[in-house]
């Protein structure tokens, strides 16, 4: 299954990212989802 919930670039100084807090990922994790492929970054 793929979760398309936006990003988690909060406080990364990326233009327009001040509201990308990763709430979708938190909700999925609380529901028991296993996270995979989270190591990708733009830094």
ABEGO torsion letter per residue (X at the ends): XBBBAEBAABGAGBBGAAABAGAAAAAAAAAGBBBBGAABBAX
